[in-house]
Structure formats: structure tokens, C-alpha cells
């Protein structure tokens, strides 16, 4: 049987990763090179909400799947690095 919270965490992991990339590689260059600060405000807000949801689902998935503390910290740190969430995808799949 699939762990529902782990599946949700896997989905938000990817979505949050894409929003981070959009913020860093699209919105921030638009702000600094094209003088469009509204891009960072919009994409930044979306990314912030997704990151909070990511953190909440990380805790729920950690409790449901009984991950070790080390793995939980690894998932969190990977979310802070561009492309980091995509490297943890395979590990999350093993817990589904």
C-alpha cells in the first residue's frame, strides 16, 4: 500500500523545485536585467507558499514513512540547493 503523505511529498518536492528554478533563473534576471521587480514578487510569493507546504508535507511524510532523522535533514537541505530536490526523487520513490 502506498504512503499517501510520501506521494504528496514527492509531488510537492518536484513542484517546489521548479518554482525555485523559476525564481532564480527567470524572475531574478527579469528584476535585475530588465528592471521588472514584479516578477520576483509574484514568483517569490508562489515559491514561499510552496516551500511552506513542502516543509509541512516533509514532516508528515517523515512520520508516516518512519525515515531516519538523517534522511529527513537530507531532504530539507536538498530543497535549499538549486536542482537538489530532483536528486532526492529516486530516494522518495523507494518509500512510496
Backbone as CSV, one residue per row, in Angstrom:
resi,resn,N_x,N_y,N_z,CA_x,CA_y,CA_z,C_x,C_y,C_z
1,UNK,0.829,-1.173,0.000,0.000,0.000,0.000,0.886,1.253,0.000
2,UNK,0.508,2.239,-0.790,1.308,3.450,-0.899,1.083,4.366,0.297
3,UNK,2.164,5.006,0.709,2.079,6.012,1.763,1.586,7.309,1.138
4,UNK,0.384,7.708,1.477,-0.255,8.864,0.846,0.542,10.154,1.047
5,UNK,1.032,10.388,2.256,1.794,11.606,2.518,3.139,11.608,1.814
6,UNK,3.737,10.453,1.627,5.006,10.370,0.902,4.779,10.683,-0.575
7,UNK,3.668,10.200,-1.138,3.342,10.502,-2.533,3.114,12.002,-2.697
8,UNK,2.357,12.605,-1.790,2.127,14.056,-1.832,3.440,14.814,-1.699
9,UNK,4.303,14.344,-0.798,5.604,14.984,-0.621,6.431,14.887,-1.893
10,UNK,6.387,13.755,-2.561,7.121,13.602,-3.821,6.664,14.597,-4.873
11,UNK,5.353,14.822,-4.934,4.819,15.784,-5.911,5.223,17.215,-5.555
12,UNK,5.053,17.591,-4.303,5.392,18.960,-3.906,6.893,19.180,-3.984
13,UNK,7.678,18.134,-3.796,9.128,18.216,-3.929,9.491,18.691,-5.340
14,UNK,8.867,18.113,-6.346,9.146,18.498,-7.729,8.634,19.903,-8.033
15,UNK,7.414,20.189,-7.632,6.815,21.496,-7.922,7.612,22.610,-7.248
16,UNK,8.003,22.395,-6.001,8.786,23.393,-5.278,10.148,23.578,-5.942
17,UNK,10.714,22.510,-6.444,11.996,22.599,-7.152,11.887,23.443,-8.415
18,UNK,10.824,23.233,-9.166,10.610,24.046,-10.374,10.374,25.513,-10.022
19,UNK,9.642,25.769,-8.945,9.388,27.170,-8.567,10.684,27.856,-8.141
20,UNK,11.575,27.116,-7.494,12.868,27.674,-7.095,13.699,28.026,-8.322
21,UNK,13.697,27.132,-9.297,14.435,27.404,-10.527,13.847,28.600,-11.266
22,UNK,12.518,28.703,-11.295,11.871,29.847,-11.938,12.240,31.144,-11.226
23,UNK,12.310,31.103,-9.914,12.672,32.290,-9.151,14.108,32.709,-9.441
24,UNK,15.023,31.766,-9.395,16.446,32.080,-9.542,16.827,32.398,-10.989
25,UNK,16.311,31.621,-11.938,16.785,31.757,-13.317,15.866,32.551,-14.249
26,UNK,14.661,32.875,-13.805,13.754,33.665,-14.649,13.395,34.985,-13.968
27,UNK,12.815,34.901,-12.773,12.312,36.112,-12.112,13.434,37.057,-11.681
28,UNK,14.498,36.525,-11.100,15.577,37.404,-10.647,16.297,38.086,-11.805
29,UNK,16.612,37.394,-12.898,17.176,38.124,-14.045,16.220,39.180,-14.605
30,UNK,14.911,38.888,-14.572,13.948,39.895,-15.029,13.998,41.134,-14.138
31,UNK,14.195,40.921,-12.853,14.250,42.051,-11.925,15.517,42.880,-12.144
32,UNK,16.652,42.210,-12.231,17.914,42.939,-12.255,18.369,43.376,-13.651
33,UNK,17.999,42.629,-14.683,18.447,42.996,-16.028,17.390,43.756,-16.822
34,UNK,16.115,43.466,-16.573,15.043,44.110,-17.317,14.261,45.118,-16.471
35,UNK,14.664,45.272,-15.220,14.019,46.211,-14.302,12.515,45.947,-14.155
36,UNK,12.189,44.656,-13.924,10.798,44.248,-13.692,10.735,43.572,-12.312
37,UNK,10.667,44.347,-11.229,10.668,43.751,-9.889,9.391,42.972,-9.559
38,UNK,8.331,43.209,-10.294,7.081,42.493,-10.039,7.239,40.979,-10.242
39,UNK,8.137,40.580,-11.129,8.357,39.150,-11.386,8.801,38.431,-10.117
40,UNK,9.719,39.038,-9.376,10.209,38.411,-8.139,9.124,38.404,-7.073
41,UNK,8.313,39.439,-7.034,7.238,39.476,-6.041,6.245,38.342,-6.274
42,UNK,5.863,38.136,-7.516,4.875,37.096,-7.827,5.465,35.706,-7.668
43,UNK,6.578,35.453,-8.337,7.191,34.116,-8.283,7.712,33.834,-6.878
44,UNK,8.222,34.853,-6.201,8.706,34.673,-4.830,7.599,34.278,-3.870
45,UNK,6.434,34.899,-4.022,5.288,34.552,-3.164,4.838,33.113,-3.425
46,UNK,4.748,32.752,-4.692,4.348,31.378,-5.040,5.355,30.389,-4.472
47,UNK,6.627,30.680,-4.651,7.669,29.783,-4.143,7.618,29.699,-2.611
48,UNK,7.373,30.814,-1.949,7.287,30.807,-0.489,6.167,29.928,0.024
49,UNK,5.007,30.035,-0.591,3.866,29.199,-0.197,4.178,27.727,-0.455
50,UNK,4.771,27.442,-1.608,5.131,26.052,-1.923,6.184,25.518,-0.960
51,UNK,7.121,26.356,-0.533,8.156,25.910,0.399,7.556,25.583,1.765
52,UNK,6.620,26.396,2.218,5.948,26.101,3.488,5.179,24.783,3.384
53,UNK,4.476,24.587,2.282,3.765,23.330,2.057,4.740,22.160,1.997
54,UNK,5.887,22.376,1.354,6.942,21.361,1.290,7.376,20.956,2.696
55,UNK,7.617,21.946,3.558,8.066,21.654,4.931,7.004,20.886,5.717
56,UNK,5.745,21.279,5.579,4.670,20.583,6.284,4.539,19.134,5.808
57,UNK,4.592,18.934,4.495,4.485,17.575,3.965,5.729,16.749,4.276
58,UNK,6.872,17.404,4.403,8.086,16.690,4.793,7.917,16.087,6.181
59,UNK,7.372,16.850,7.107,7.156,16.345,8.471,6.129,15.208,8.460
60,UNK,5.036,15.386,7.712,4.015,14.333,7.653,4.571,13.049,7.028
61,UNK,5.318,13.197,5.935,5.900,12.022,5.278,6.937,11.359,6.169
62,UNK,7.704,12.146,6.904,8.709,11.617,7.827,8.036,10.756,8.886
63,UNK,6.925,11.225,9.414,6.212,10.466,10.438,5.598,9.198,9.863
64,UNK,5.024,9.301,8.673,4.336,8.148,8.086,5.311,7.071,7.626
65,UNK,6.390,7.496,6.976,7.335,6.526,6.414,8.409,6.103,7.406
66,UNK,8.456,6.778,8.558,9.444,6.465,9.599,10.877,6.568,9.069
67,UNK,11.163,7.711,8.392,12.510,7.964,7.904,13.424,8.239,9.079
68,UNK,14.707,8.024,8.864,15.674,8.408,9.893,15.809,9.930,9.888
69,UNK,16.295,10.458,10.986,16.477,11.906,11.093,17.452,12.392,10.025
70,UNK,18.473,11.589,9.751,19.486,11.935,8.751,18.847,12.107,7.367
71,UNK,17.961,11.202,6.989,17.296,11.307,5.689,16.377,12.527,5.629
72,UNK,15.715,12.810,6.714,14.842,13.974,6.771,15.646,15.262,6.568
73,UNK,16.773,15.363,7.220,17.645,16.526,7.069,18.183,16.596,5.637
74,UNK,18.501,15.455,5.048,18.979,15.418,3.658,17.931,15.988,2.711
75,UNK,16.675,15.601,2.877,15.600,16.117,2.026,15.453,17.633,2.203
76,UNK,15.578,18.118,3.433,15.435,19.542,3.679,16.590,20.325,3.066
77,UNK,17.805,19.869,3.281,18.978,20.567,2.733,18.952,20.548,1.206
78,UNK,18.509,19.436,0.619,18.421,19.353,-0.845,17.450,20.391,-1.400
79,UNK,16.452,20.760,-0.627,15.486,21.754,-1.108,16.082,23.153,-1.140
80,UNK,17.182,23.377,-0.456,17.815,24.695,-0.410,18.819,24.914,-1.532
81,UNK,19.139,23.867,-2.271,20.131,23.928,-3.340,19.404,23.822,-4.686
82,UNK,19.730,24.700,-5.652,19.097,24.541,-6.973,19.354,23.137,-7.520
83,UNK,18.359,22.537,-8.068,18.373,21.170,-8.613,18.468,20.097,-7.538
84,UNK,18.570,20.464,-6.262,18.732,19.495,-5.188,17.528,18.582,-5.012
85,UNK,16.324,19.145,-5.169,15.133,18.334,-4.965,15.001,17.241,-6.017
86,UNK,15.595,17.455,-7.176,15.487,16.452,-8.238,16.398,15.253,-7.980
87,UNK,17.442,15.445,-7.180,18.326,14.335,-6.840,17.722,13.428,-5.774
88,UNK,16.754,13.932,-5.031,16.136,13.129,-3.971,14.905,12.375,-4.463
89,UNK,14.527,12.581,-5.716,13.317,11.949,-6.258,13.357,10.425,-6.164
90,UNK,14.471,9.834,-6.542,14.587,8.374,-6.520,14.482,7.835,-5.097
91,UNK,15.057,8.550,-4.154,15.001,8.118,-2.751,13.570,8.168,-2.229
92,UNK,12.821,9.204,-2.615,11.434,9.313,-2.184,10.597,8.184,-2.768
93,UNK,10.859,7.822,-4.019,10.127,6.734,-4.677,10.263,5.410,-3.911
94,UNK,11.406,5.187,-3.274,11.594,3.926,-2.538,10.683,3.829,-1.318
95,UNK,10.206,4.972,-0.804,9.342,4.980,0.364,7.862,4.941,0.018
96,UNK,7.530,5.162,-1.260,6.120,5.138,-1.641,5.615,3.723,-1.522
